[in-house]
Amino acid sequence: MLKAAVIGVGSMGRNHVRVYREMEVVNLVGVADQHAPTAAKIGATYSVPYYTDYRQMLDECQPDLVTLAVPTILHHEVGLELIERGIHLLIEKPIASTYEQGKALVEKARKHNVILAVGHIERFNPAVMELRRRVREGMAGRIYQVHAQRLSPYPSRIRDAGVVIDLASHDIDLMRYLIDEPIIRLYGETLKSINSDREDMFNGIIRFRSGVVGVLDVNWITPTKIRKLTLTGARGLFTCDLLSQELFFYENETAPSQWDTLSILRGVNEGNILGIRIQRHEPLAAELADFVNAVRDGRSPTITGEDGLETLRIALDFMRSGAEVAILDEEAQPA
Ligand SMILES: NC(=O)c1ccc[n+]([C@@H]2O[C@H](COP(=O)([O-])OP(=O)(O)OC[C@H]3O[C@@H](n4cnc5c(N)ncnc54)[C@H](O)[C@@H]3O)[C@@H](O)[C@H]2O)c1
């Protein structure tokens, strides 16, 4: 049995504790959180030894693998230490706060032969998995556009990252996963609307090599939680609700009636609507099973450190792009 531990058992880390506890192939040997009441509460809830000092936990529990779910700003420091100790790790997304820090983690993991996974959990959403399978089979035909909406209320506990790195990184990773092509161009606009210290609203556009356009609409200024993905192709439109794990396909009408020939020539027509049956599961359980199996079999996890680093690079490029693109000369613009 592999020995697992979790460092940082706040809002996200405690879910990792619960899932490891339910897994038959791992033994959850310890949890650590510097906030003593949190460590004690999670330790007691899941009957697992708890610590406020993660180093002491590592020394005493000797885990083979660890989930690192401390605030993003600490991923680099704690992650490097885990790698130096030869412990396989799943770092919650995003991999780090800066590109250099993420790169150092990836390089060190490679050097020490440590498996490094990054928690871009949406790849394990069963609706996304089904969408990807069907897109690859050609159900949508040639893909034109993928559009992601991730709107949320403000998470007051997150103080070390803005909405692009913290939240849009989910959709950047999803688009990379679905389209699976190099990105040749991108542009983003951010706004500090309610918060003055970091951006809480983001709109971005990506162009992939074959011409697919990705549109991102992500914010922390919405009084309800929306997580939606649509994908438009030559044969129709997929809509995916990431929260309810629902997937629909709106087919383009392919056989126009004799009266309709002209409208078909001008554009698409409404066809059948298909509700696709999804075998629902908890994405986190699938993510951790993938990580544990990767450690057990000595293979790459589905989301590698390199994936996490590339997603972070794109998020940082988005943030720079709006600031660096020159404003057109007003006089040169058409009236
Ligand atoms: N995959 C997802 O969908 C998802 C969702 C939420 C958060 N996250 C990520 O998880 C990470 C944690 O976010 P959160 O929302 O759980 O934050 P949080 O503040 O709720 O939890 C972080 C915990 O880490 C503890 N901590 C801080 N420094 C520590 C240290 N040196 N040693 C031990 N414990 C320490 C804190 O006491 C706190 O309990 C972030 O990187 C975030 O981006 C991912």
The ligand as an SDF file (V2000), in Angstrom:
LIG
                    3D

 44 48  0  0  0  0  0  0  0  0999 V2000
   -8.5430   22.3600   -8.1220 N   0  0  0  0  0  0  0  0  0  0  0  0
   -9.4120   23.2220   -7.6710 C   0  0  0  0  0  0  0  0  0  0  0  0
  -10.5310   23.2960   -8.1590 O   0  0  0  0  0  0  0  0  0  0  0  0
   -9.0620   24.1340   -6.5280 C   0  0  0  0  0  0  0  0  0  0  0  0
  -10.0680   24.7250   -5.7640 C   0  0  0  0  0  0  0  0  0  0  0  0
   -9.7080   25.5420   -4.7050 C   0  0  0  0  0  0  0  0  0  0  0  0
   -8.3660   25.7800   -4.4370 C   0  0  0  0  0  0  0  0  0  0  0  0
   -7.4000   25.1970   -5.2110 N   0  0  0  0  0  0  0  0  0  0  0  0
   -5.9760   25.4450   -4.9320 C   0  0  0  0  0  0  0  0  0  0  0  0
   -5.6390   24.8450   -3.6850 O   0  0  0  0  0  0  0  0  0  0  0  0
   -4.6760   25.6480   -2.9940 C   0  0  0  0  0  0  0  0  0  0  0  0
   -5.2300   25.9970   -1.6130 C   0  0  0  0  0  0  0  0  0  0  0  0
   -6.3910   26.7670   -1.7720 O   0  0  0  0  0  0  0  0  0  0  0  0
   -7.5660   26.7540   -0.7060 P   0  0  0  0  0  0  0  0  0  0  0  0
   -8.7150   27.3900   -1.3440 O   0  0  0  0  0  0  0  0  0  0  0  0
   -7.7430   25.3870   -0.1150 O   0  0  0  0  0  0  0  0  0  0  0  0
   -6.9500   27.7440    0.3980 O   0  0  0  0  0  0  0  0  0  0  0  0
   -7.1970   27.7320    1.9450 P   0  0  0  0  0  0  0  0  0  0  0  0
   -6.6460   29.0160    2.4490 O   0  0  0  0  0  0  0  0  0  0  0  0
   -8.6200   27.3830    2.2550 O   0  0  0  0  0  0  0  0  0  0  0  0
   -6.2840   26.5180    2.4890 O   0  0  0  0  0  0  0  0  0  0  0  0
   -4.8910   26.5730    2.5500 C   0  0  0  0  0  0  0  0  0  0  0  0
   -4.4490   25.9090    3.8540 C   0  0  0  0  0  0  0  0  0  0  0  0
   -3.0250   25.8360    3.8690 O   0  0  0  0  0  0  0  0  0  0  0  0
   -2.6090   26.0780    5.2130 C   0  0  0  0  0  0  0  0  0  0  0  0
   -1.1910   26.4840    5.2120 N   0  0  0  0  0  0  0  0  0  0  0  0
   -0.6640   27.6900    4.8640 C   0  0  0  0  0  0  0  0  0  0  0  0
    0.6750   27.6560    4.9830 N   0  0  0  0  0  0  0  0  0  0  0  0
    1.0150   26.4160    5.4090 C   0  0  0  0  0  0  0  0  0  0  0  0
    2.2370   25.7690    5.7150 C   0  0  0  0  0  0  0  0  0  0  0  0
    3.4030   26.3960    5.5990 N   0  0  0  0  0  0  0  0  0  0  0  0
    2.1990   24.4830    6.1480 N   0  0  0  0  0  0  0  0  0  0  0  0
    1.0190   23.8330    6.2860 C   0  0  0  0  0  0  0  0  0  0  0  0
   -0.1830   24.3990    5.9920 N   0  0  0  0  0  0  0  0  0  0  0  0
   -0.1830   25.6600    5.5750 C   0  0  0  0  0  0  0  0  0  0  0  0
   -3.5520   27.1520    5.7220 C   0  0  0  0  0  0  0  0  0  0  0  0
   -3.5750   27.1870    7.1530 O   0  0  0  0  0  0  0  0  0  0  0  0
   -4.8740   26.7000    5.0970 C   0  0  0  0  0  0  0  0  0  0  0  0
   -5.6100   25.8600    5.9680 O   0  0  0  0  0  0  0  0  0  0  0  0
   -4.4260   26.8830   -3.8860 C   0  0  0  0  0  0  0  0  0  0  0  0
   -3.2710   26.6460   -4.6620 O   0  0  0  0  0  0  0  0  0  0  0  0
   -5.6530   26.9230   -4.7830 C   0  0  0  0  0  0  0  0  0  0  0  0
   -5.3990   27.5290   -6.0370 O   0  0  0  0  0  0  0  0  0  0  0  0
   -7.7190   24.3780   -6.2280 C   0  0  0  0  0  0  0  0  0  0  0  0
  1  2  1  0
  2  3  2  0
  2  4  1  0
  4  5  1  0
  4 44  2  0
  5  6  2  0
  6  7  1  0
  7  8  2  0
  8  9  1  0
  8 44  1  0
  9 10  1  0
  9 42  1  0
 10 11  1  0
 11 12  1  0
 11 40  1  0
 12 13  1  0
 13 14  1  0
 14 15  2  0
 14 16  1  0
 14 17  1  0
 17 18  1  0
 18 19  2  0
 18 20  1  0
 18 21  1  0
 21 22  1  0
 22 23  1  0
 23 24  1  0
 23 38  1  0
 24 25  1  0
 25 26  1  0
 25 36  1  0
 26 27  1  0
 26 35  1  0
 27 28  2  0
 28 29  1  0
 29 30  1  0
 29 35  2  0
 30 31  1  0
 30 32  2  0
 32 33  1  0
 33 34  2  0
 34 35  1  0
 36 37  1  0
 36 38  1  0
 38 39  1  0
 40 41  1  0
 40 42  1  0
 42 43  1  0
M  CHG  2   8   1  16  -1
M  END
$$$$
